[in-house]
Amino acid sequence: MEQEEDPEIQEAVRKGEELYKLLSSRKVNVDAVFNLILNTNNFERQVMQSYTDSNYQKSIIGLLDNKFPGSLKDILIYMFYSPYELDARLLHNALHAFKTDTKLVVEIFASRPKWYLELIDQEYKKIFKLTLKSELEKYKHKDFYKFLLCIFETERPEGKHLEISEAEKIVEEMLKTGLKNYGKNLELFKKVFVDKSREDFILICRVFFKNNPKKKQLYAACDEQVGGDNRELLKALVYSICDCSHYFGHNLKKAIVGLGTNTKVVNRILALRSEIDIDVIRERYLGETGRELIQDIKGDTSGDYCKFLCMLVNRNPSTGTQ
């Protein structure tokens, strides 16, 4: 009863009714649907989805699936999953594909903190009756999956613990041992890339650049010296730990710039980050490419899909409005 009287829930129910009517119309008012979705937050959309499902026995996700095509349909549906459920579904698809989508797996494990991965795991168990650990252990003969399991099971410390002299010793060992071995040896990998707090890891990155005879950033050194999927994982960790918004801006650049647009990458990043740091991602994208994100979206997409992406990118993440 208390929930029913909650003004935020009441407003979400009203919006759910409105969206249900729009999507049930013979001819859908696309602009009205877009505006309604983009003027709600994820909590409201969860309420809207639950309300229509229980009152009309038709889910908003099902209606969107019937009314919209292709990539537009995908991103609209993504907006109605909780972030943890969406990641769980994406991970399941990636791990069970004919060829595992390791880039998606890397993105999720490298950029989500342990508590977030645990919530993904809860959703994974609820939907698929499997745990992430059991899924990863299928591949335990491969170092890459051992590294992922290490990230999943290890709590990254918080706060600053290292002095510069200690960071210098760690970097000296990294340079002497070679990053190639950090991409093969689980204990070495964990020692630097998982067991260090964000603050300490940033310090290590700064010292690495300063003390490296070739004056290379840690990201570039990993790219040169580490092989296979582990290279992508180490690079993703460096990027996402130091500046998560930059990491997503960089991934958007790779998805958009060049031949063809990887709409799967664009959809998942924009759907998941539009209420968190899309304003910072826009800045990072501009810094990397010299162009506005909206400018490149307009150049690579068209129609209603382009319109929705541009509206999504132009949101204010603090208010969830355009």
C-alpha positions in Angstrom: 0.0 0.0 0.0 2.8 2.4 0.9 4.4 1.7 -2.5 1.1 2.6 -4.3 1.0 5.9 -2.5 4.6 6.8 -3.3 4.4 9.8 -5.7 7.3 8.6 -7.8 5.7 5.2 -8.3 2.3 6.8 -9.0 4.0 9.0 -11.7 5.7 6.0 -13.2 2.4 4.1 -13.3 0.8 7.1 -15.1 3.7 7.1 -17.6 3.3 3.3 -18.0 -0.3 3.8 -18.9 0.5 6.5 -21.4 3.3 4.4 -23.0 1.1 1.4 -23.2 -1.6 3.4 -25.0 1.0 4.8 -27.4 2.4 1.4 -28.3 -1.0 -0.2 -28.6 -2.1 2.3 -31.3 -2.3 1.1 -34.8 0.0 3.9 -35.9 2.6 4.7 -33.2 3.5 8.3 -32.5 7.3 7.7 -32.5 8.2 11.2 -31.2 5.8 10.8 -28.3 7.3 7.4 -27.4 10.8 8.7 -27.6 10.0 11.8 -25.4 8.3 9.7 -22.8 11.1 7.1 -22.6 13.8 9.8 -22.4 12.0 11.7 -19.7 12.1 8.8 -17.3 14.9 7.2 -15.3 15.6 3.5 -15.1 13.7 3.0 -11.9 10.6 4.5 -13.5 11.0 2.3 -16.5 11.2 -0.7 -14.3 7.9 0.3 -12.6 6.3 1.0 -16.0 7.4 -2.4 -17.3 6.1 -4.2 -14.2 2.8 -2.3 -14.1 1.9 -3.0 -17.8 3.0 -6.6 -17.5 0.8 -7.3 -14.4 -2.3 -5.2 -15.5 -2.4 -5.9 -19.2 -0.5 -9.2 -19.5 1.6 -7.4 -22.1 5.1 -6.2 -21.4 6.4 -2.9 -22.8 9.4 -4.9 -24.0 7.1 -7.2 -26.0 5.3 -4.2 -27.5 8.5 -2.5 -28.5 9.7 -5.8 -30.0 6.6 -5.8 -32.2 6.5 -2.1 -33.2 10.1 -1.2 -34.0 12.8 -2.7 -36.2 16.4 -3.7 -35.9 18.9 -1.6 -33.9 16.2 0.9 -32.8 14.2 -1.9 -31.3 17.3 -3.2 -29.5 18.2 0.0 -27.8 14.6 0.8 -26.8 14.3 -2.6 -25.2 17.7 -2.1 -23.5 16.3 1.0 -21.8 13.7 -1.2 -20.0 16.1 -3.7 -18.4 17.8 -2.9 -15.1 21.6 -2.3 -15.8 22.4 -5.6 -14.1 19.8 -7.6 -16.0 21.0 -6.1 -19.3 24.6 -7.0 -18.5 23.6 -10.5 -17.5 21.7 -11.0 -20.8 24.5 -9.6 -22.8 27.1 -11.7 -21.0 25.0 -14.9 -21.6 24.8 -14.1 -25.3 28.5 -13.4 -25.5 29.5 -16.6 -23.6 27.1 -18.8 -25.5 27.7 -17.5 -29.0 29.2 -19.7 -31.6 32.3 -17.6 -31.2 32.6 -15.9 -27.8 32.3 -12.1 -28.0 35.4 -11.5 -25.9 35.3 -7.7 -26.4 31.9 -7.5 -24.7 33.1 -9.8 -21.9 36.2 -7.7 -21.4 34.2 -4.5 -21.4 31.9 -5.7 -18.6 34.5 -7.4 -16.4 37.1 -4.6 -16.7 34.7 -1.6 -16.2 32.3 -2.9 -13.5 33.4 -3.0 -9.8 33.1 -6.2 -7.8 29.8 -5.2 -6.1 28.3 -4.5 -9.6 29.5 -7.9 -10.9 27.9 -9.6 -8.0 24.5 -8.0 -8.9 25.0 -9.1 -12.5 25.6 -12.6 -11.1 22.4 -12.5 -9.1 20.4 -11.6 -12.3 22.3 -14.3 -14.2 21.3 -16.9 -11.7 17.7 -15.7 -11.7 17.3 -15.7 -15.5 19.6 -18.6 -16.6 19.9 -20.8 -13.4 23.7 -20.5 -13.7 26.4 -18.6 -11.9 29.0 -16.5 -13.6 31.7 -18.5 -11.8 30.3 -21.8 -13.2 30.2 -20.2 -16.7 33.8 -19.0 -16.5 35.0 -22.3 -15.1 34.0 -24.1 -18.3 37.0 -22.3 -19.8 39.4 -22.7 -16.8 42.1 -24.2 -19.1 42.5 -20.8 -20.6 44.4 -18.0 -18.8 41.9 -15.4 -20.1 39.0 -16.9 -18.1 41.2 -17.4 -15.0 42.0 -13.7 -15.2 38.2 -12.8 -15.5 37.5 -15.1 -12.5 40.2 -13.4 -10.5 38.6 -10.0 -11.2 35.1 -11.4 -10.3 36.3 -12.8 -6.9 38.7 -10.1 -5.8 37.6 -7.0 -3.9 39.6 -4.0 -5.1 40.9 -1.9 -2.2 39.8 1.7 -1.7 41.9 4.7 -0.9 45.6 5.5 -1.3 48.1 3.1 0.3 51.3 3.3 -1.8 54.0 5.9 -1.4 55.9 7.0 -4.6 58.9 4.9 -3.5 56.7 1.8 -3.3 55.2 2.5 -6.7 58.7 2.9 -8.1 59.6 -0.6 -6.8 56.5 -2.1 -8.4 57.3 -0.4 -11.8 60.9 -1.5 -11.6 59.7 -5.1 -11.2 57.2 -4.7 -14.1 60.0 -3.4 -16.4 62.4 -6.1 -15.3 59.9 -8.9 -15.5 58.2 -7.7 -18.7 54.5 -7.0 -19.2 54.3 -10.1 -21.4 54.6 -12.1 -18.2 51.8 -10.0 -16.5 49.6 -11.1 -19.3 50.4 -14.8 -18.6 51.0 -15.2 -14.9 47.9 -14.9 -12.8 49.7 -13.9 -9.6 51.6 -11.1 -11.3 48.4 -10.0 -13.0 46.4 -9.9 -9.7 49.2 -8.1 -7.9 49.1 -5.0 -10.1 45.9 -5.0 -12.1 43.4 -6.3 -9.5 44.8 -5.9 -6.0 45.5 -2.2 -6.2 43.1 0.6 -5.5 42.2 3.1 -8.2 44.4 5.8 -6.6 47.4 3.4 -6.3 46.9 2.1 -9.8 46.9 5.7 -11.2 50.1 6.4 -9.3 51.7 3.2 -10.8 50.6 4.4 -14.3 52.3 7.8 -13.7 55.5 6.3 -12.4 55.5 3.7 -15.2 55.5 6.5 -17.8 58.1 8.5 -16.0 60.5 5.6 -15.4 60.0 3.8 -18.7 63.1 4.4 -20.8 60.8 4.4 -23.9 58.5 6.9 -22.2 55.4 4.8 -23.1 52.1 4.9 -21.2 51.2 1.6 -19.5 48.3 1.2 -21.9 50.6 1.4 -25.0 53.1 -0.9 -23.4 50.4 -3.6 -22.7 49.3 -3.2 -26.3 52.8 -3.9 -27.5 53.9 -6.7 -25.2 50.9 -8.7 -24.2 49.2 -11.1 -26.6 45.7 -12.4 -27.3 42.6 -11.7 -25.3 44.7 -10.9 -22.2 46.1 -7.9 -24.0 42.6 -6.5 -24.5 41.8 -7.2 -20.8 44.9 -5.5 -19.5 44.4 -2.5 -21.8 40.7 -2.2 -20.8 41.6 -2.3 -17.1 44.2 0.5 -17.5 41.7 2.6 -19.3 38.6 1.9 -17.2 40.4 2.2 -13.8 42.0 5.5 -14.6 39.1 7.1 -16.4 36.0 5.0 -17.0 34.2 7.7 -19.0 37.3 7.9 -21.3 37.2 4.1 -21.7 33.6 4.2 -23.0 34.3 7.2 -25.2 37.2 5.3 -26.7 35.0 2.3 -27.3 32.4 4.4 -29.0 35.0 5.9 -31.2 36.1 2.3 -32.3 32.5 1.4 -32.9 31.6 4.5 -34.9 34.7 5.7 -36.7 35.7 3.8 -39.8 33.9 1.4 -42.1 30.4 0.7 -40.8 29.0 1.3 -37.3 28.9 -1.4 -34.6 25.4 -0.7 -33.4 25.6 -3.4 -30.7 28.5 -1.6 -29.0 26.8 1.9 -29.5 23.5 0.6 -28.1 24.8 -1.0 -25.0 27.1 1.9 -24.0 24.5 4.6 -24.6 21.7 2.6 -22.9 23.9 1.9 -19.8 25.7 5.2 -19.4 23.1 7.7 -20.5 22.0 8.3 -16.8 25.6 8.1 -15.4 28.2 10.0 -17.3 27.1 10.6 -20.9 28.1 14.3 -20.6 31.7 13.3 -19.7 31.7 10.6 -22.4 30.8 13.3 -24.9 33.8 15.3 -23.8 36.2 12.4 -23.9 34.9 11.5 -27.4 35.5 15.0 -28.6 39.0 14.9 -27.1 39.8 11.7 -29.0 38.3 12.5 -32.3 38.0 16.3 -32.6 34.3 15.8 -33.4 31.1 15.9 -31.5 29.6 12.5 -30.8 26.2 13.6 -32.2 28.0 14.8 -35.3 29.4 11.3 -36.0 26.1 9.6 -35.1 24.3 11.7 -37.6 27.0 10.8 -40.2 26.7 7.1 -39.6 23.1 6.4 -38.8 19.7 7.5 -40.2 16.0 7.8 -39.6 14.3 7.2 -36.2 17.3 5.3 -34.9 19.6 8.3 -35.5 17.0 10.6 -33.9 16.7 8.5 -30.8 20.5 8.1 -30.4 21.0 11.9 -30.7 18.3 12.5 -28.1 19.9 10.0 -25.8 23.4 11.4 -26.2 22.1 14.9 -25.5 20.5 13.9 -22.1 21.5 15.5 -18.8 22.5 12.4 -16.7 21.8 14.2 -13.4 18.1 14.8 -14.3 17.5 12.1 -17.0 16.0 14.8 -19.3 17.2 16.3 -22.6 
